[in-house]
Amino acid sequence: MLKKIWDNFEEYILIALFSFVTPLLLLQIIMRYVFKNSLSWSEELARYIFLWMIWIGSSYGVKKSRHIRIEIIKNKVSEQANYILEIVVIIISMGFCAFLVVKGSELVARIFSLKQISPALRLPMGYPYLSVPVGASLMIIRYIEKIIEITNEIRKLRLEGKVK
């Protein structure tokens, strides 16, 4: 049960957020064009939800290996070199995500300490910015899972005698 929740964690959150933001934006459109009176808070809330969707979606992209890549080198080296190259790329990506976690957390802490609030919702601005370190942390976890998958694949190929 917990494995299923973890395996689909990003999907569940993204579906919930999308299911909430779609009627919210529809309501804003109806209010603006039918009743000639827009809601002051809906656009701001939708913007913050989109931030969270972007960062959680980035983690989902890591999980599904859907981020944009240049594979010119991958097509010119051996299978064993591909595994090594993939691990190097993942480690570099994890380093960038760690940077985002550290600097994003510092920024969030500073924004919370300044008690900055959003104009329409009066929400502490740290919550929208919190999407960066949370999303980058999820990406690191998914990258670790990718490294485990690759090392397991290498072990399997070594046992079969296909890779040295």
C-alpha positions as CSV (number, residue, x, y, z in Angstrom):
1,M,0.0,0.0,0.0
2,L,2.7,2.5,1.0
3,K,4.8,1.5,-2.0
4,K,1.9,2.2,-4.3
5,I,1.4,5.6,-2.7
6,W,5.1,6.4,-3.1
7,D,5.3,5.1,-6.6
8,N,2.4,7.4,-7.6
9,F,3.0,10.2,-5.2
10,E,3.6,13.0,-7.8
11,E,0.7,11.8,-9.9
12,Y,-1.7,12.0,-6.9
13,I,-0.7,15.5,-6.0
14,L,-0.7,16.7,-9.6
15,I,-4.1,15.3,-10.2
16,A,-5.5,16.9,-7.1
17,L,-3.9,20.3,-7.8
18,F,-5.1,20.1,-11.5
19,S,-8.6,19.1,-10.3
20,F,-8.7,22.1,-8.1
21,V,-7.1,24.7,-10.4
22,T,-9.3,23.9,-13.4
23,P,-12.7,24.8,-11.8
24,L,-11.0,27.7,-10.1
25,L,-9.9,29.2,-13.4
26,L,-13.3,28.4,-14.9
27,L,-15.0,30.2,-12.1
28,Q,-12.7,33.2,-12.7
29,I,-13.6,33.3,-16.4
30,I,-17.3,33.0,-15.7
31,M,-17.1,35.8,-13.1
32,R,-15.1,38.1,-15.4
33,Y,-17.0,37.6,-18.6
34,V,-20.5,36.7,-17.5
35,F,-20.9,38.8,-14.3
36,K,-18.3,41.5,-15.3
37,N,-16.8,41.2,-11.8
38,S,-13.6,39.1,-11.2
39,L,-12.5,37.5,-8.1
40,S,-9.5,39.2,-6.5
41,W,-7.9,36.1,-5.2
42,S,-8.4,33.3,-7.8
43,E,-5.7,34.3,-10.2
44,E,-3.1,34.6,-7.4
45,L,-4.1,31.2,-6.0
46,A,-3.9,29.7,-9.5
47,R,-0.4,31.1,-9.9
48,Y,0.8,29.6,-6.7
49,I,-0.8,26.2,-7.5
50,F,1.0,26.3,-10.9
51,L,4.3,26.8,-9.1
52,W,3.7,23.7,-7.0
53,M,2.6,21.8,-10.1
54,I,5.8,22.8,-12.0
55,W,8.2,21.6,-9.2
56,I,6.3,18.4,-8.4
57,G,5.9,17.8,-12.2
58,S,9.7,18.1,-12.4
59,S,10.1,15.3,-9.9
60,Y,7.6,13.3,-12.0
61,G,9.7,14.0,-15.1
62,V,12.7,12.6,-13.3
63,K,10.8,9.5,-12.2
64,K,9.6,8.9,-15.8
65,S,12.9,10.0,-17.4
66,R,11.1,12.6,-19.4
67,H,13.4,15.6,-19.1
68,I,15.0,17.0,-22.3
69,R,18.4,15.4,-23.0
70,I,21.0,15.5,-25.7
71,E,21.9,11.9,-26.5
72,I,24.6,12.4,-29.2
73,I,27.3,10.8,-26.9
74,K,25.0,8.1,-25.7
75,N,24.5,6.8,-29.3
76,K,28.3,6.6,-29.8
77,V,29.5,4.6,-26.8
78,S,29.2,1.1,-25.5
79,E,26.4,-0.1,-23.2
80,Q,28.7,-0.1,-20.2
81,A,29.9,3.4,-20.9
82,N,26.2,4.5,-21.2
83,Y,25.5,3.3,-17.7
84,I,28.5,5.2,-16.4
85,L,27.5,8.3,-18.4
86,E,24.0,8.1,-17.0
87,I,25.2,7.9,-13.4
88,V,27.5,10.9,-14.0
89,V,24.6,12.9,-15.5
90,I,22.4,11.9,-12.5
91,I,25.1,13.0,-10.0
92,I,25.5,16.3,-11.7
93,S,21.7,16.8,-11.8
94,M,21.5,15.8,-8.1
95,G,24.2,18.4,-7.3
96,F,22.1,21.1,-9.0
97,C,19.0,20.0,-7.2
98,A,20.9,20.1,-3.9
99,F,21.9,23.6,-4.7
100,L,18.2,24.5,-5.3
101,V,17.3,22.8,-2.0
102,V,19.9,24.8,0.0
103,K,19.4,28.2,-1.7
104,G,15.6,27.7,-2.0
105,S,15.4,26.9,1.7
106,E,17.5,29.9,2.6
107,L,15.2,32.1,0.5
108,V,12.0,30.6,2.1
109,A,13.4,31.1,5.6
110,R,14.2,34.7,4.8
111,I,10.8,35.4,3.3
112,F,9.1,33.8,6.3
113,S,11.3,35.9,8.7
114,L,10.3,39.1,6.8
115,K,6.6,38.1,7.2
116,Q,6.0,38.9,3.5
117,I,2.4,38.2,2.5
118,S,0.6,38.0,-0.8
119,P,-1.6,40.9,-1.9
120,A,-5.0,39.2,-2.5
121,L,-4.9,36.0,-0.3
122,R,-2.9,37.5,2.6
123,L,-1.0,34.2,2.5
124,P,2.6,34.1,3.8
125,M,4.8,34.2,0.6
126,G,7.1,31.5,1.9
127,Y,4.5,28.9,0.9
128,P,4.7,29.5,-2.8
129,Y,8.5,29.7,-2.7
130,L,8.6,26.5,-0.6
131,S,7.7,24.6,-3.9
132,V,11.3,25.0,-5.0
133,P,13.1,23.1,-2.2
134,V,10.3,20.6,-1.9
135,G,10.3,19.8,-5.6
136,A,14.1,19.7,-5.8
137,S,14.2,17.4,-2.8
138,L,11.7,15.1,-4.5
139,M,13.9,15.2,-7.6
140,I,16.9,14.1,-5.5
141,I,15.0,11.2,-4.1
142,R,13.9,10.1,-7.6
143,Y,17.5,10.5,-8.9
144,I,18.6,8.2,-6.1
145,E,16.0,5.7,-7.2
146,K,17.4,6.0,-10.8
147,I,20.9,5.2,-9.6
148,I,19.7,2.1,-7.7
149,E,17.8,1.0,-10.9
150,I,21.0,1.4,-13.0
151,T,23.2,-0.4,-10.5
152,N,20.7,-3.2,-10.3
153,E,20.6,-3.4,-14.1
154,I,24.4,-3.5,-14.2
155,R,24.5,-6.3,-11.6
156,K,22.0,-8.3,-13.6
157,L,24.0,-7.8,-16.9
158,R,27.2,-8.8,-15.1
159,L,25.6,-12.0,-13.8
160,E,24.5,-12.8,-17.4
161,G,28.0,-12.0,-18.6
162,K,26.9,-9.2,-21.0
163,V,28.9,-6.5,-19.2
164,K,32.2,-6.6,-17.4
